[in-house]
Amino acid sequence: MSGADKNASGRRKRNNIMIGLVLFGFVGLVFAITIAKMASGPTDVANSQRISTVQGQTQ
């Protein structure tokens, strides 16, 4: 291997690590938002209505 190949290999490795970190951060962000929305309950959803099991009645 020449010196140029070693530099390219090192750059490629750094780039792969950076892409992995960005991807991991994005997945973590989506996970955190999902958990926060689930923890807040159904009252946080816009335009939601609770439908009773008895026909014709809403709460």
N, CA, C, O and CB atoms as a CASP TS submission, in Angstrom:
PFRMAT TS
TARGET T0000
AUTHOR 0000-0000-0000
METHOD Language model
MODEL 1
PARENT N/A
ATOM      1  N   MET     1       0.833  -1.183   0.000  1.00  0.00           N
ATOM      2  CA  MET     1       0.000   0.000   0.000  1.00  0.00           C
ATOM      3  C   MET     1       0.873   1.241   0.000  1.00  0.00           C
ATOM      4  O   MET     1       1.865   1.308   0.726  1.00  0.00           O
ATOM      5  CB  MET     1      -0.945   0.001   1.204  1.00  0.00           C
ATOM      6  N   SER     2       0.512   2.211  -0.803  1.00  0.00           N
ATOM      7  CA  SER     2       1.270   3.450  -0.826  1.00  0.00           C
ATOM      8  C   SER     2       0.717   4.414   0.213  1.00  0.00           C
ATOM      9  O   SER     2      -0.315   4.145   0.829  1.00  0.00           O
ATOM     10  CB  SER     2       1.236   4.086  -2.227  1.00  0.00           C
ATOM     11  N   GLY     3       1.401   5.534   0.408  1.00  0.00           N
ATOM     12  CA  GLY     3       0.979   6.540   1.384  1.00  0.00           C
ATOM     13  C   GLY     3      -0.383   7.127   1.034  1.00  0.00           C
ATOM     14  O   GLY     3      -1.171   7.439   1.927  1.00  0.00           O
ATOM     15  N   ALA     4      -0.667   7.282  -0.261  1.00  0.00           N
ATOM     16  CA  ALA     4      -1.953   7.844  -0.695  1.00  0.00           C
ATOM     17  C   ALA     4      -3.097   6.900  -0.341  1.00  0.00           C
ATOM     18  O   ALA     4      -4.173   7.351   0.055  1.00  0.00           O
ATOM     19  CB  ALA     4      -1.941   8.119  -2.215  1.00  0.00           C
ATOM     20  N   ASP     5      -2.875   5.601  -0.480  1.00  0.00           N
ATOM     21  CA  ASP     5      -3.913   4.630  -0.129  1.00  0.00           C
ATOM     22  C   ASP     5      -4.195   4.639   1.370  1.00  0.00           C
ATOM     23  O   ASP     5      -5.344   4.498   1.790  1.00  0.00           O
ATOM     24  CB  ASP     5      -3.501   3.225  -0.575  1.00  0.00           C
ATOM     25  N   LYS     6      -3.145   4.804   2.178  1.00  0.00           N
ATOM     26  CA  LYS     6      -3.331   4.843   3.626  1.00  0.00           C
ATOM     27  C   LYS     6      -4.121   6.082   4.033  1.00  0.00           C
ATOM     28  O   LYS     6      -4.961   6.010   4.931  1.00  0.00           O
ATOM     29  CB  LYS     6      -1.972   4.818   4.344  1.00  0.00           C
ATOM     30  N   ASN     7      -3.861   7.223   3.381  1.00  0.00           N
ATOM     31  CA  ASN     7      -4.612   8.447   3.673  1.00  0.00           C
ATOM     32  C   ASN     7      -6.078   8.292   3.281  1.00  0.00           C
ATOM     33  O   ASN     7      -6.971   8.706   4.020  1.00  0.00           O
ATOM     34  CB  ASN     7      -3.994   9.648   2.938  1.00  0.00           C
ATOM     35  N   ALA     8      -6.316   7.707   2.140  1.00  0.00           N
ATOM     36  CA  ALA     8      -7.692   7.512   1.687  1.00  0.00           C
ATOM     37  C   ALA     8      -8.444   6.572   2.623  1.00  0.00           C
ATOM     38  O   ALA     8      -9.624   6.777   2.907  1.00  0.00           O
ATOM     39  CB  ALA     8      -7.712   6.959   0.255  1.00  0.00           C
ATOM     40  N   SER     9      -7.756   5.552   3.094  1.00  0.00           N
ATOM     41  CA  SER     9      -8.371   4.601   4.011  1.00  0.00           C
ATOM     42  C   SER     9      -8.727   5.285   5.337  1.00  0.00           C
ATOM     43  O   SER     9      -9.804   5.058   5.889  1.00  0.00           O
ATOM     44  CB  SER     9      -7.426   3.407   4.258  1.00  0.00           C
ATOM     45  N   GLY    10      -7.830   6.107   5.833  1.00  0.00           N
ATOM     46  CA  GLY    10      -8.086   6.837   7.072  1.00  0.00           C
ATOM     47  C   GLY    10      -9.235   7.818   6.934  1.00  0.00           C
ATOM     48  O   GLY    10     -10.073   7.940   7.827  1.00  0.00           O
ATOM     49  N   ARG    11      -9.268   8.517   5.806  1.00  0.00           N
ATOM     50  CA  ARG    11     -10.362   9.466   5.542  1.00  0.00           C
ATOM     51  C   ARG    11     -11.685   8.741   5.447  1.00  0.00           C
ATOM     52  O   ARG    11     -12.695   9.193   5.987  1.00  0.00           O
ATOM     53  CB  ARG    11     -10.103  10.253   4.248  1.00  0.00           C
ATOM     54  N   ARG    12     -11.674   7.599   4.750  1.00  0.00           N
ATOM     55  CA  ARG    12     -12.897   6.816   4.583  1.00  0.00           C
ATOM     56  C   ARG    12     -13.411   6.333   5.940  1.00  0.00           C
ATOM     57  O   ARG    12     -14.613   6.356   6.202  1.00  0.00           O
ATOM     58  CB  ARG    12     -12.648   5.615   3.645  1.00  0.00           C
ATOM     59  N   LYS    13     -12.495   5.901   6.789  1.00  0.00           N
ATOM     60  CA  LYS    13     -12.875   5.427   8.118  1.00  0.00           C
ATOM     61  C   LYS    13     -13.488   6.564   8.944  1.00  0.00           C
ATOM     62  O   LYS    13     -14.512   6.373   9.600  1.00  0.00           O
ATOM     63  CB  LYS    13     -11.651   4.836   8.847  1.00  0.00           C
ATOM     64  N   ARG    14     -12.861   7.743   8.910  1.00  0.00           N
ATOM     65  CA  ARG    14     -13.401   8.903   9.629  1.00  0.00           C
ATOM     66  C   ARG    14     -14.780   9.282   9.105  1.00  0.00           C
ATOM     67  O   ARG    14     -15.690   9.573   9.882  1.00  0.00           O
ATOM     68  CB  ARG    14     -12.449  10.099   9.506  1.00  0.00           C
ATOM     69  N   ASN    15     -14.927   9.277   7.778  1.00  0.00           N
ATOM     70  CA  ASN    15     -16.222   9.616   7.183  1.00  0.00           C
ATOM     71  C   ASN    15     -17.292   8.611   7.593  1.00  0.00           C
ATOM     72  O   ASN    15     -18.423   8.994   7.891  1.00  0.00           O
ATOM     73  CB  ASN    15     -16.112   9.670   5.652  1.00  0.00           C
ATOM     74  N   ASN    16     -16.943   7.338   7.612  1.00  0.00           N
ATOM     75  CA  ASN    16     -17.907   6.308   8.023  1.00  0.00           C
ATOM     76  C   ASN    16     -18.304   6.484   9.487  1.00  0.00           C
ATOM     77  O   ASN    16     -19.470   6.312   9.841  1.00  0.00           O
ATOM     78  CB  ASN    16     -17.318   4.901   7.802  1.00  0.00           C
ATOM     79  N   ILE    17     -17.342   6.823  10.329  1.00  0.00           N
ATOM     80  CA  ILE    17     -17.652   7.046  11.741  1.00  0.00           C
ATOM     81  C   ILE    17     -18.576   8.254  11.895  1.00  0.00           C
ATOM     82  O   ILE    17     -19.531   8.208  12.670  1.00  0.00           O
ATOM     83  CB  ILE    17     -16.354   7.251  12.558  1.00  0.00           C
ATOM     84  N   MET    18     -18.298   9.329  11.164  1.00  0.00           N
ATOM     85  CA  MET    18     -19.139  10.527  11.248  1.00  0.00           C
ATOM     86  C   MET    18     -20.562  10.239  10.763  1.00  0.00           C
ATOM     87  O   MET    18     -21.526  10.683  11.386  1.00  0.00           O
ATOM     88  CB  MET    18     -18.522  11.671  10.423  1.00  0.00           C
ATOM     89  N   ILE    19     -20.700   9.511   9.673  1.00  0.00           N
ATOM     90  CA  ILE    19     -22.028   9.151   9.169  1.00  0.00           C
ATOM     91  C   ILE    19     -22.749   8.286  10.192  1.00  0.00           C
ATOM     92  O   ILE    19     -23.948   8.456  10.415  1.00  0.00           O
ATOM     93  CB  ILE    19     -21.924   8.412   7.812  1.00  0.00           C
ATOM     94  N   GLY    20     -22.028   7.362  10.814  1.00  0.00           N
ATOM     95  CA  GLY    20     -22.627   6.519  11.843  1.00  0.00           C
ATOM     96  C   GLY    20     -23.113   7.332  13.037  1.00  0.00           C
ATOM     97  O   GLY    20     -24.197   7.077  13.563  1.00  0.00           O
ATOM     98  N   LEU    21     -22.313   8.312  13.470  1.00  0.00           N
ATOM     99  CA  LEU    21     -22.710   9.160  14.594  1.00  0.00           C
ATOM    100  C   LEU    21     -23.931  10.010  14.255  1.00  0.00           C
ATOM    101  O   LEU    21     -24.830  10.165  15.082  1.00  0.00           O
ATOM    102  CB  LEU    21     -21.550  10.061  15.008  1.00  0.00           C
ATOM    103  N   VAL    22     -23.964  10.556  13.053  1.00  0.00           N
ATOM    104  CA  VAL    22     -25.122  11.357  12.637  1.00  0.00           C
ATOM    105  C   VAL    22     -26.369  10.477  12.573  1.00  0.00           C
ATOM    106  O   VAL    22     -27.438  10.888  13.026  1.00  0.00           O
ATOM    107  CB  VAL    22     -24.863  12.027  11.259  1.00  0.00           C
ATOM    108  N   LEU    23     -26.246   9.302  12.029  1.00  0.00           N
ATOM    109  CA  LEU    23     -27.381   8.381  11.944  1.00  0.00           C
ATOM    110  C   LEU    23     -27.854   7.974  13.339  1.00  0.00           C
ATOM    111  O   LEU    23     -29.056   7.943  13.606  1.00  0.00           O
ATOM    112  CB  LEU    23     -27.001   7.132  11.125  1.00  0.00           C
ATOM    113  N   PHE    24     -26.915   7.663  14.222  1.00  0.00           N
ATOM    114  CA  PHE    24     -27.243   7.300  15.599  1.00  0.00           C
ATOM    115  C   PHE    24     -27.944   8.460  16.303  1.00  0.00           C
ATOM    116  O   PHE    24     -28.907   8.243  17.039  1.00  0.00           O
ATOM    117  CB  PHE    24     -25.969   6.893  16.370  1.00  0.00           C
ATOM    118  N   GLY    25     -27.477   9.679  16.088  1.00  0.00           N
ATOM    119  CA  GLY    25     -28.109  10.855  16.681  1.00  0.00           C
ATOM    120  C   GLY    25     -29.531  11.057  16.173  1.00  0.00           C
ATOM    121  O   GLY    25     -30.429  11.389  16.948  1.00  0.00           O
ATOM    122  N   PHE    26     -29.738  10.857  14.873  1.00  0.00           N
ATOM    123  CA  PHE    26     -31.073  11.011  14.297  1.00  0.00           C
ATOM    124  C   PHE    26     -32.033   9.971  14.860  1.00  0.00           C
ATOM    125  O   PHE    26     -33.163  10.299  15.220  1.00  0.00           O
ATOM    126  CB  PHE    26     -31.013  10.900  12.770  1.00  0.00           C
ATOM    127  N   VAL    27     -31.590   8.725  14.937  1.00  0.00           N
ATOM    128  CA  VAL    27     -32.427   7.658  15.495  1.00  0.00           C
ATOM    129  C   VAL    27     -32.734   7.952  16.955  1.00  0.00           C
ATOM    130  O   VAL    27     -33.861   7.742  17.402  1.00  0.00           O
ATOM    131  CB  VAL    27     -31.734   6.279  15.357  1.00  0.00           C
ATOM    132  N   GLY    28     -31.751   8.435  17.703  1.00  0.00           N
ATOM    133  CA  GLY    28     -31.970   8.796  19.101  1.00  0.00           C
ATOM    134  C   GLY    28     -32.977   9.921  19.250  1.00  0.00           C
ATOM    135  O   GLY    28     -33.810   9.898  20.156  1.00  0.00           O
ATOM    136  N   LEU    29     -32.902  10.905  18.365  1.00  0.00           N
ATOM    137  CA  LEU    29     -33.851  12.024  18.394  1.00  0.00           C
ATOM    138  C   LEU    29     -35.267  11.550  18.111  1.00  0.00           C
ATOM    139  O   LEU    29     -36.200  11.939  18.814  1.00  0.00           O
ATOM    140  CB  LEU    29     -33.446  13.098  17.378  1.00  0.00           C
ATOM    141  N   VAL    30     -35.442  10.720  17.096  1.00  0.00           N
ATOM    142  CA  VAL    30     -36.768  10.188  16.774  1.00  0.00           C
ATOM    143  C   VAL    30     -37.301   9.353  17.932  1.00  0.00           C
ATOM    144  O   VAL    30     -38.486   9.427  18.257  1.00  0.00           O
ATOM    145  CB  VAL    30     -36.718   9.342  15.484  1.00  0.00           C
ATOM    146  N   PHE    31     -36.438   8.563  18.551  1.00  0.00           N
ATOM    147  CA  PHE    31     -36.840   7.745  19.697  1.00  0.00           C
ATOM    148  C   PHE    31     -37.287   8.631  20.855  1.00  0.00           C
ATOM    149  O   PHE    31     -38.320   8.372  21.472  1.00  0.00           O
ATOM    150  CB  PHE    31     -35.683   6.827  20.142  1.00  0.00           C
ATOM    151  N   ALA    32     -36.508   9.682  21.156  1.00  0.00           N
ATOM    152  CA  ALA    32     -36.843  10.575  22.264  1.00  0.00           C
ATOM    153  C   ALA    32     -38.168  11.298  22.013  1.00  0.00           C
ATOM    154  O   ALA    32     -38.974  11.444  22.932  1.00  0.00           O
ATOM    155  CB  ALA    32     -35.721  11.595  22.481  1.00  0.00           C
ATOM    156  N   ILE    33     -38.396  11.746  20.791  1.00  0.00           N
ATOM    157  CA  ILE    33     -39.658  12.421  20.465  1.00  0.00           C
ATOM    158  C   ILE    33     -40.817  11.450  20.599  1.00  0.00           C
ATOM    159  O   ILE    33     -41.876  11.821  21.107  1.00  0.00           O
ATOM    160  CB  ILE    33     -39.615  13.011  19.038  1.00  0.00           C
ATOM    161  N   THR    34     -40.639  10.216  20.153  1.00  0.00           N
ATOM    162  CA  THR    34     -41.693   9.207  20.262  1.00  0.00           C
ATOM    163  C   THR    34     -42.036   8.924  21.714  1.00  0.00           C
ATOM    164  O   THR    34     -43.212   8.862  22.072  1.00  0.00           O
ATOM    165  CB  THR    34     -41.272   7.917  19.566  1.00  0.00           C
ATOM    166  N   ILE    35     -41.030   8.753  22.547  1.00  0.00           N
ATOM    167  CA  ILE    35     -41.260   8.493  23.972  1.00  0.00           C
ATOM    168  C   ILE    35     -41.964   9.684  24.617  1.00  0.00           C
ATOM    169  O   ILE    35     -42.881   9.494  25.416  1.00  0.00           O
ATOM    170  CB  ILE    35     -39.924   8.199  24.700  1.00  0.00           C
ATOM    171  N   ALA    36     -41.552  10.906  24.287  1.00  0.00           N
ATOM    172  CA  ALA    36     -42.174  12.097  24.860  1.00  0.00           C
ATOM    173  C   ALA    36     -43.643  12.193  24.460  1.00  0.00           C
ATOM    174  O   ALA    36     -44.489  12.546  25.281  1.00  0.00           O
ATOM    175  CB  ALA    36     -41.424  13.357  24.417  1.00  0.00           C
ATOM    176  N   LYS    37     -43.946  11.882  23.212  1.00  0.00           N
ATOM    177  CA  LYS    37     -45.343  11.937  22.761  1.00  0.00           C
ATOM    178  C   LYS    37     -46.180  10.845  23.414  1.00  0.00           C
ATOM    179  O   LYS    37     -47.340  11.075  23.754  1.00  0.00           O
ATOM    180  CB  LYS    37     -45.417  11.808  21.236  1.00  0.00           C
ATOM    181  N   MET    38     -45.608   9.672  23.592  1.00  0.00           N
ATOM    182  CA  MET    38     -46.347   8.589  24.237  1.00  0.00           C
ATOM    183  C   MET    38     -46.574   8.894  25.711  1.00  0.00           C
ATOM    184  O   MET    38     -47.624   8.549  26.254  1.00  0.00           O
ATOM    185  CB  MET    38     -45.599   7.258  24.080  1.00  0.00           C
ATOM    186  N   ALA    39     -45.617   9.528  26.364  1.00  0.00           N
ATOM    187  CA  ALA    39     -45.735   9.835  27.788  1.00  0.00           C
ATOM    188  C   ALA    39     -46.767  10.924  28.050  1.00  0.00           C
ATOM    189  O   ALA    39     -47.374  10.957  29.121  1.00  0.00           O
ATOM    190  CB  ALA    39     -44.388  10.259  28.345  1.00  0.00           C
ATOM    191  N   SER    40     -46.973  11.819  27.076  1.00  0.00           N
ATOM    192  CA  SER    40     -47.912  12.921  27.291  1.00  0.00           C
ATOM    193  C   SER    40     -49.362  12.466  27.200  1.00  0.00           C
ATOM    194  O   SER    40     -50.260  13.171  27.661  1.00  0.00           O
ATOM    195  CB  SER    40     -47.659  14.024  26.280  1.00  0.00           C
ATOM    196  N   GLY    41     -49.598  11.320  26.625  1.00  0.00           N
ATOM    197  CA  GLY    41     -50.952  10.770  26.573  1.00  0.00           C
ATOM    198  C   GLY    41     -51.723  11.248  25.362  1.00  0.00           C
ATOM    199  O   GLY    41     -51.222  12.042  24.565  1.00  0.00           O
ATOM    200  N   PRO    42     -52.949  10.759  25.228  1.00  0.00           N
ATOM    201  CA  PRO    42     -53.740  11.065  24.035  1.00  0.00           C
ATOM    202  C   PRO    42     -54.290  12.483  24.018  1.00  0.00           C
ATOM    203  O   PRO    42     -54.785  12.917  22.978  1.00  0.00           O
ATOM    204  CB  PRO    42     -54.874  10.097  23.920  1.00  0.00           C
ATOM    205  N   THR    43     -54.230  13.230  25.121  1.00  0.00           N
ATOM    206  CA  THR    43     -54.769  14.584  25.127  1.00  0.00           C
ATOM    207  C   THR    43     -53.899  15.544  24.353  1.00  0.00           C
ATOM    208  O   THR    43     -54.336  16.656  24.057  1.00  0.00           O
ATOM    209  CB  THR    43     -54.933  15.074  26.538  1.00  0.00           C
ATOM    210  N   ASP    44     -52.685  15.159  24.016  1.00  0.00           N
ATOM    211  CA  ASP    44     -51.774  16.029  23.300  1.00  0.00           C
ATOM    212  C   ASP    44     -52.008  16.001  21.784  1.00  0.00           C
ATOM    213  O   ASP    44     -51.471  16.847  21.069  1.00  0.00           O
ATOM    214  CB  ASP    44     -50.351  15.637  23.608  1.00  0.00           C
ATOM    215  N   VAL    45     -52.777  15.069  21.296  1.00  0.00           N
ATOM    216  CA  VAL    45     -52.990  14.919  19.866  1.00  0.00           C
ATOM    217  C   VAL    45     -54.012  15.948  19.401  1.00  0.00           C
ATOM    218  O   VAL    45     -55.085  16.068  19.991  1.00  0.00           O
ATOM    219  CB  VAL    45     -53.458  13.484  19.523  1.00  0.00           C
ATOM    220  N   ALA    46     -53.687  16.686  18.356  1.00  0.00           N
ATOM    221  CA  ALA    46     -54.586  17.715  17.841  1.00  0.00           C
ATOM    222  C   ALA    46     -55.841  17.087  17.245  1.00  0.00           C
ATOM    223  O   ALA    46     -55.772  16.049  16.588  1.00  0.00           O
ATOM    224  CB  ALA    46     -53.872  18.575  16.790  1.00  0.00           C
ATOM    225  N   ASN    47     -56.970  17.714  17.475  1.00  0.00           N
ATOM    226  CA  ASN    47     -58.265  17.307  16.927  1.00  0.00           C
ATOM    227  C   ASN    47     -58.673  15.895  17.318  1.00  0.00           C
ATOM    228  O   ASN    47     -59.342  15.214  16.540  1.00  0.00           O
ATOM    229  CB  ASN    47     -58.236  17.415  15.436  1.00  0.00           C
ATOM    230  N   SER    48     -58.293  15.446  18.488  1.00  0.00           N
ATOM    231  CA  SER    48     -58.670  14.099  18.907  1.00  0.00           C
ATOM    232  C   SER    48     -59.952  14.164  19.715  1.00  0.00           C
ATOM    233  O   SER    48     -60.201  15.130  20.437  1.00  0.00           O
ATOM    234  CB  SER    48     -57.541  13.435  19.729  1.00  0.00           C
ATOM    235  N   GLN    49     -60.752  13.137  19.587  1.00  0.00           N
ATOM    236  CA  GLN    49     -61.984  13.020  20.355  1.00  0.00           C
ATOM    237  C   GLN    49     -62.021  11.638  20.965  1.00  0.00           C
ATOM    238  O   GLN    49     -61.603  10.659  20.346  1.00  0.00           O
ATOM    239  CB  GLN    49     -63.240  13.279  19.472  1.00  0.00           C
ATOM    240  N   ARG    50     -62.523  11.563  22.182  1.00  0.00           N
ATOM    241  CA  ARG    50     -62.702  10.258  22.813  1.00  0.00           C
ATOM    242  C   ARG    50     -64.089   9.773  22.424  1.00  0.00           C
ATOM    243  O   ARG    50     -65.080  10.478  22.617  1.00  0.00           O
ATOM    244  CB  ARG    50     -62.527  10.328  24.386  1.00  0.00           C
ATOM    245  N   ILE    51     -64.151   8.595  21.889  1.00  0.00           N
ATOM    246  CA  ILE    51     -65.420   8.035  21.443  1.00  0.00           C
ATOM    247  C   ILE    51     -65.840   6.956  22.427  1.00  0.00           C
ATOM    248  O   ILE    51     -65.083   6.032  22.725  1.00  0.00           O
ATOM    249  CB  ILE    51     -65.313   7.463  19.996  1.00  0.00           C
ATOM    250  N   SER    52     -67.054   7.094  22.920  1.00  0.00           N
ATOM    251  CA  SER    52     -67.581   6.140  23.876  1.00  0.00           C
ATOM    252  C   SER    52     -67.986   4.868  23.152  1.00  0.00           C
ATOM    253  O   SER    52     -68.237   4.873  21.947  1.00  0.00           O
ATOM    254  CB  SER    52     -68.773   6.734  24.645  1.00  0.00           C
ATOM    255  N   THR    53     -68.047   3.778  23.907  1.00  0.00           N
ATOM    256  CA  THR    53     -68.475   2.529  23.306  1.00  0.00           C
ATOM    257  C   THR    53     -69.987   2.500  23.110  1.00  0.00           C
ATOM    258  O   THR    53     -70.500   1.683  22.345  1.00  0.00           O
ATOM    259  CB  THR    53     -68.033   1.355  24.164  1.00  0.00           C
ATOM    260  N   VAL    54     -70.707   3.397  23.805  1.00  0.00           N
ATOM    261  CA  VAL    54     -72.160   3.494  23.610  1.00  0.00           C
ATOM    262  C   VAL    54     -72.412   4.388  22.423  1.00  0.00           C
ATOM    263  O   VAL    54     -71.884   5.498  22.358  1.00  0.00           O
ATOM    264  CB  VAL    54     -72.884   4.044  24.884  1.00  0.00           C
ATOM    265  N   GLN    55     -73.196   3.931  21.496  1.00  0.00           N
ATOM    266  CA  GLN    55     -73.422   4.665  20.254  1.00  0.00           C
ATOM    267  C   GLN    55     -74.151   5.965  20.516  1.00  0.00           C
ATOM    268  O   GLN    55     -75.131   5.996  21.261  1.00  0.00           O
ATOM    269  CB  GLN    55     -74.208   3.817  19.266  1.00  0.00           C
ATOM    270  N   GLY    56     -73.675   7.036  19.905  1.00  0.00           N
ATOM    271  CA  GLY    56     -74.344   8.329  20.004  1.00  0.00           C
ATOM    272  C   GLY    56     -73.850   9.178  21.150  1.00  0.00           C
ATOM    273  O   GLY    56     -74.288  10.324  21.263  1.00  0.00           O
ATOM    274  N   GLN    57     -72.983   8.706  21.996  1.00  0.00           N
ATOM    275  CA  GLN    57     -72.461   9.498  23.103  1.00  0.00           C
ATOM    276  C   GLN    57     -70.968   9.755  22.901  1.00  0.00           C
ATOM    277  O   GLN    57     -70.197   8.853  22.575  1.00  0.00           O
ATOM    278  CB  GLN    57     -72.713   8.784  24.452  1.00  0.00           C
ATOM    279  N   THR    58     -70.590  11.019  23.107  1.00  0.00           N
ATOM    280  CA  THR    58     -69.166  11.357  23.098  1.00  0.00           C
ATOM    281  C   THR    58     -68.838  12.012  24.437  1.00  0.00           C
ATOM    282  O   THR    58     -69.703  12.604  25.083  1.00  0.00           O
ATOM    283  CB  THR    58     -68.802  12.308  21.891  1.00  0.00           C
ATOM    284  N   GLN    59     -67.617  11.899  24.827  1.00  0.00           N
ATOM    285  CA  GLN    59     -67.199  12.494  26.108  1.00  0.00           C
ATOM    286  C   GLN    59     -66.520  13.812  25.878  1.00  0.00           C
ATOM    287  O   GLN    59     -66.098  14.464  26.834  1.00  0.00           O
ATOM    288  CB  GLN    59     -66.266  11.557  26.873  1.00  0.00           C
TER
END
